[in-house]
Amino acid sequence: MRSRPHIRRHPPTTAVAGVALALCALLGGGCGGAGGTHPLGRTAPSAERGSASRAPTAAQAAAFARAVNLTAADVPGFIPSSPHESETPAEKGLQVRLRRCVGPVRLAGGLTQQQSPSFKLKQDVLDLGVSSEVSVARTSAVAARELTAIRGPRARDCFSRYLDLLLASRHVRGAQLSPVSIASGTPPAPGASGSFAWRITASFTVNRLKLSLYTDILGFVLGPARVTLVSSGALRPFPALVQQHLYGLLLARAIARGL
């Protein structure tokens, strides 16, 4: 019987999902969408919300993030863990290169940026993960500019090159890596200012067996807030119906809470 491939440090699926969420934090942009049978399905633009007449306070932004982010009760059967993992000096250097590539798009002077725990489900061949993040800018205009930037090809190209280098640094013995692919779309987000979606696919071959890892980044901008859902799956994508439910839950909470 053949032994399983040895994975140094973190599994590739953890690397892709963790870095995908880190990218949203880095850019400060909404990543995602909702509805339909595929996270990258397209629809007509949603109605624009007017800018708030008064910027929210830091306390209001923090309360909003706590109210919107995913909790363990939202994902029964999943086990929560810290969304953070240790980084090597080489990986930190790659993040510096990513920032330089993307340019000055980061959330400068934001009011808050909070992540949910990273929820995991591993059963037989199932290896799924999901988490959320809420960031609040000082103004709706800042959030809108960041959304425009992350929708552009430059962010995708920079992130694709970054992921190729990152996965190559997290060795899977005997594995041959394929270039990371990123598909994008503009899914529906009723009531939000705009939305964005990425599906990141990382494939590698071990002993002539091709394996794929999938990460979906779905999110929306609502006034000064950006809410992001990141889900991942090894061998197969995160279940679409569960993903749609969680995205709809985040959107409904954000609209109900308001800023």
N, C-alpha and C positions, 0 to 999 in steps of 0.2 A: 504494500500500500504506500502511495506517495505521501510524503509529509507535506504539510501546508507551508506555503511560502512564508519565510521569516520576514517580519515587518519591523524595521528599526523605529523606535520611538512611537509616534502616533500613527494609526492607520490612515491611509490616504483619504478616506471619506471624512475623517475628523479634520484633516488639514483643509480640505476644500470647504466644508461647512464653516469652520472657524474663521478662515480667511475671508469668506464671502461676507460674513457679518462684520468682520473688521473693516472691509471695504466700505460698507455703508456708514460705519462710524467715521472712517477717514474722510469720505466725501461729504458726509452730512446730508445725503440726498435720499429721497424716497425710492424704494426699489420694489416694484411689483404691481399687482392688479388683482382682480377677482372675477368670479363668475365663469361660465362656460365650462367645457370639458377639458380644456388645456390652459395652463397658466399664461400662455403667450397669445391667446386669442385676441383679436382686435375688435374695437367697437368705436362708436362715435365719441368724441370728447365729452367729458362730463361737464356739468355746469360749473363755472368759476365762482368761488366764494370771494366776497369782498374782503379787503384787508381790515383787520380789526382797528378801531379808532384808537385803542390804547394797547400797548404791548403788555403781555402777561408778566407777572412777577416771577422770580425764581421759585418761590413757594408754590404758586399756581402751576407752573410748568412741571415741577416735581410731582405734585399731586395728580396731575393729568397722566403722567407717565406710569405712575403706580396703578392708576385705575384702568389703564388700557392694556398694559403688558400681559402676556400669557401667564397663567398660574397652573399649578399641578392639577387643579380641578378641571381645567379645560382639556387636558389630555390624559384621561384615565388609562392606566396600563403602562404609561411611560414613566421612567425614573428620572428625577431631576439631578443635575450635576452642575458644577460651576461652568460658565461659558468660557472661562479663560484657561489657557494652557500655557506652559512654559515655552519661551522662545529662545532659540540659540542666537548668538551674536550675528551669525550669517543671515538668519531670518530677519532680524531687526534691520540689517543692512539692506535686505531686499525691500523692506517696507519704505525705507528712505528713498530708494530708487523709484518705487511706485509713486510716492508723493511728488517727486521731481517730474516724473513722466506726466502725471495727471495735471499738475499745475495748481494754482491757488484757488481750489474749489472747496477747501475744507470749511467746516462750520466754525467760523471764527467768532468767539464771543457768544456762543450759544448759551441758553439758559439751563438746559439739562440734557443729558444723554444717558438713558438707563436701559439695561438689558434684562431680559428674563433669564431664569436658569436655562440651561441646555437640556432638553428632555429627550431621553433615549429609549428605544424599544428594540431589543434583540431577542428573537425567537427563531430557532432553526436558521433558515437562510435570510430571515428578515433582519435588516440592520438599518433602522430609521432614526432620524434626529430632527428636532424642530425647536426653534426659539424665536423670540421677537425682540425688537428694539424700538424705543421711542426717543426721538430727539426733538427739541424745541428751539427754534431760532428766535432772535429778538423781534423779527418782523416777517410778515408773509412774503415780502419781496425777496428777502434772502433765501427763504425756502424755495421759492419759484425759480430763482437763478440756479440753485443747486440741482433742482430737478431737470432743468434744461441741460445742464452740464453732463449729468449721468446718463441722459438719453442719447448723448452724442457718441460718435464712433471712437473718439480719442480715449474716453474712459474704458470702453470695452477692450480696445487694442492694448492699452497699458496693463489692464488687469489680466488679460489672456497671457501676455508675456510673463507677468509676475507669477501667475499660477504654474506655468510651465517650469519656471526656475524653482519654485517652491517644492513642487512634487518631485522634481528630479533630486532635490536635496534630501528628501525623506525616502530613503532607499527601500525598495522592495526587492529582495534578493532574487535574481533571475528574471525580473520583470522588464519588459520593453514598453516604455511609455509612448503614447500617441499625443500629438498636440491637443491642448485643451480647446474645446469649442464653446462659444457663447452665442446663444440665440436670444433675440430680444423682441419685445412686443409692448403694446399699450392696452392692457386689459381694462374692463370697466371698473369704475370706482364711484358709484352714484353718490353725489353730495360732496365729493372731494374736489380739490383744485386740479388734480392730475395724478397719474399713476405710471408705473414702470415695471417691467418684468424681465428678468434674465433667467435662462436655463443654462447652467454650466454643466458640461459633460466631460469627464476625464476618463479616458480608457487606457488600459494597459493589458499586455499579454503575458501570461505565466504558463509555462509548459504547454504552449500552443492554445491555451484557453483564454479567450478575450473576455475581460471583465470591465464593466463600466460603472462609474460612480456619478450620481446626479445631484446637483444642488439647484434649487429654485429660490430666487430672491424676488419676493413680491411685496409691493408697498404702495403707499399713497401719501400725498401731501394734502393737509387740511389746515388752511391758514398758515401759521408759523410752524406747525407740527409735521414731522415726517415719521410715519409708522411703518415698520418693516417686518415681514415674516420670512424667515429663512428655514427651508426644509431640505433634508437630504436623504438619499437612499443609496445603498450599495446593491448592485446588480439590477435593481429596478427603481424607477422614480418613487418619491413619496406619494402615497395614495391621493389621487386628485380630489375625491369627494371630501376627505378629511382636510386637505389643504384649503379647499374652497370654504368649508365650514369655519376653519380657524381664521381665515382672512376676513370673512364676513363678520365674525365675532369682533375682531379688532376694529373694523370699520364702524360697526354699530356702536361700540363703546366710545370711540373717538368722537363721533357725531353727538352722542348723548351727553358726553362730558363737556365738550366744547372748550374753547380757549378765548 
